[in-house]
Amino acid sequence: MTDVKGDRSLAPHQQEDKDMFVHITKRTEEGVFISGAKAHQTGCINSHFMMVMPTMRLGEKDSDYAVVGAVPVGAEGITYIYGRQSCDSRSEEGNIDVGNATYGGQEAMVIFEDVFIPNNYIFMDGEYQYAAMLVERFTNYHRRSYVCKSGVGDVLIGAAAAIAEMNGLTKVSHIKDKLVEMTHLNETVYATGIAASYQGYATKSGNYMADDMLANVCKHHVTKLPFEISRLAQDLGGGLVSTLPSEKDLNHPVIGKLLKKYLKGKTDVSTEDRIRTLRLIENMTMGRNAVGYLTESMHGAGSPQAQRIQISRMMQLEYKKRLASILSGIEIEADSKEVVEEIGSYFGRVFNI
């Protein structure tokens, strides 16, 4: 979805370089050809297909940018530029410094140079007037899906609790309180995501949409709460989160013995296990995985202002002002069309009708 955008003050068709937004370069009887670039494409390299779509509202002059199509990842004309992340070179040796020793992922920029999409893989071709609705519906799904960050939060809370235990601090009151706060924040993200689905509704086609307001509230929580959870995890981890020697040092015949002696926590916990746990906290809050937990939490599915715009559109202030007027005894004129629509929207959302 995310085009590189060029000059943000200009519409796609106004860009000096037309490739700042993916667009159709040629149409044939068999299909279309597209050029441009998509940034931040998580997991694209180990996928089978990419679904290319607009990233914003489009006007009539942007019709060549109104394209949605499925493209095989190995299609001719595609170039992938792999994202470079912090600590890449350090993690090439062994698996302790990786932080997440078992799983990984990637982001890449995808360059399209006259990539062909056959007709049976095209879902939008020039219908610019539907681009805004498509973006809003896509982001509705995507912003609700950011409840996944509560699963990442569970891992980080577990690592913070584990390092506290390895340090012999499980009975300290402020340690317990910080773990409670991390859990409270994490479950808030989870709750709004689940609520958005529960309040979902069927479209005329039979597809289900999550509740628009709650989906945006879920994602807006994700732009804030993981940062506080990460701060608390670093607090519990201590300074070693950022100053640990490398796995190469740990395996050194002389230095390794010193590290195993001086980086020991509780006597029944191995130094290596303590280091692995600290590396995981580092990785999730300031290392390679922090890209997925923190930066992606901020910008994935739209940066914070995008959710605030959507929330502002759905605040139903006229209806809420009417409630306040009734309870405060202020005389109310006949309901305007705007208020009636907001009341209908409210009850439709609450009671799934």
RAVENHU-V520962 format. One record per pair of residues at least 6 apart in sequence whose ideal C-beta (glycine too) atoms are under 6 Angstrom apart, sorted by the first residue. I is the first residue (numbers start at 1). J is the second residue. D is the distance in Angstrom with one decimal. If there is no record, write none. Layout:
i: {I;I}
j: {J;J}
d: {D;D}
This chain:
i: {1;1;2;2;2;2;3;3;3;4;4;4;5;6;6;12;12;12;13;13;19;19;21;21;22;22;22;23;23;23;24;24;24;24;25;25;25;26;31;31;31;31;32;33;33;34;34;35;35;35;36;37;38;39;40;41;41;42;43;44;44;44;45;45;45;47;49;49;50;51;52;52;53;54;57;57;58;58;58;58;62;63;63;66;66;66;66;66;67;68;68;69;69;69;70;71;75;77;77;77;78;79;80;80;81;82;83;83;85;85;86;87;87;90;91;91;93;94;95;96;96;96;97;97;99;99;99;99;100;100;139;139;140;140;140;140;142;143;143;143;143;144;144;144;144;144;146;146;146;147;147;147;149;149;149;149;150;150;150;152;153;153;156;156;157;159;159;159;160;160;161;162;163;163;164;164;164;166;166;166;166;167;168;169;178;182;182;185;185;185;188;189;189;189;192;192;192;192;193;195;196;196;196;196;196;197;199;199;200;200;201;201;202;203;211;212;213;216;216;216;219;219;220;222;223;223;226;226;230;233;233;234;234;237;237;240;241;241;241;244;245;249;250;250;260;263;264;265;283;284;316;316;318;318;318;319;319;319;322;325}
j: {53;55;38;39;40;55;21;22;55;20;37;39;20;15;20;21;62;65;61;62;35;36;36;65;34;36;52;36;64;65;32;34;64;67;33;35;114;33;116;117;118;119;117;114;116;112;115;112;113;114;112;111;110;109;107;108;110;107;105;50;108;110;80;106;108;73;70;72;71;70;69;71;68;131;131;132;65;66;128;131;128;126;128;124;126;127;128;131;124;123;124;117;121;122;121;117;115;113;114;115;115;111;108;110;109;108;107;108;288;291;287;287;288;97;97;98;248;247;101;247;276;279;246;247;279;280;283;287;283;289;301;302;209;210;212;215;301;215;216;219;301;193;196;210;215;218;219;222;301;190;193;218;189;222;226;297;186;189;190;293;186;229;233;284;182;277;280;281;233;236;179;277;237;277;170;175;236;265;266;269;274;265;266;175;232;229;232;225;228;229;221;221;222;225;214;217;218;221;218;214;210;211;214;215;218;210;211;214;208;210;209;352;208;209;349;314;314;307;310;311;301;307;307;297;298;304;293;297;285;281;285;241;285;278;281;278;278;281;282;278;259;255;256;259;271;271;271;274;289;293;342;346;338;339;342;342;343;346;339;332}
d: {5.5;5.2;5.9;5.1;5.4;5.7;4.4;6.0;4.7;5.7;5.0;5.3;5.9;4.8;3.2;4.0;4.8;4.4;4.4;5.0;5.4;4.8;5.8;5.1;5.6;3.3;5.9;5.8;4.6;4.6;4.9;5.8;4.7;5.3;4.9;5.0;5.8;4.4;5.9;5.2;4.2;4.9;5.4;4.7;5.4;5.3;5.3;5.4;5.7;5.7;5.5;5.0;4.7;5.2;5.5;5.5;5.2;5.2;5.9;5.9;5.5;6.0;5.9;5.9;5.8;5.6;5.0;5.7;5.0;5.5;5.5;5.8;4.5;4.5;6.0;3.9;5.8;5.3;4.1;4.1;5.4;4.4;4.8;5.8;5.4;5.7;4.1;5.3;5.9;4.3;3.8;3.8;5.3;4.8;4.3;6.0;5.3;4.6;5.3;4.1;5.8;4.1;4.6;6.0;4.4;5.2;4.1;5.9;4.6;5.7;6.0;5.1;5.7;5.1;4.7;4.4;5.9;4.2;4.3;4.1;5.8;5.8;5.7;4.9;4.6;5.2;2.4;5.6;5.8;5.6;5.7;5.7;5.9;5.7;5.6;5.0;3.9;4.6;5.6;3.5;4.8;5.8;4.5;4.1;3.9;5.8;4.8;4.6;5.9;5.8;2.6;5.9;5.9;5.1;5.7;5.6;5.2;4.5;4.0;5.1;3.8;5.5;5.1;5.2;4.9;5.6;4.9;5.1;4.4;4.4;5.7;5.2;5.4;5.0;5.8;5.0;5.4;4.3;5.9;4.7;4.9;5.1;5.1;5.0;4.9;5.0;5.1;4.4;5.9;5.4;6.0;5.1;5.8;5.8;5.7;5.2;3.9;5.9;4.6;5.0;4.2;4.8;3.8;4.4;5.5;5.5;3.6;5.9;5.0;5.0;5.9;6.0;5.6;6.0;6.0;5.9;4.7;4.5;4.5;5.3;5.5;5.3;4.2;4.8;5.3;4.4;5.8;4.7;4.0;5.3;5.7;5.4;5.6;5.8;4.5;5.2;5.7;5.3;4.9;5.8;6.0;5.1;5.2;5.4;4.4;5.1;5.1;5.0;4.6;5.4;4.5;5.7;5.3;4.7;5.2;3.9;5.3;5.7;5.8;5.3}
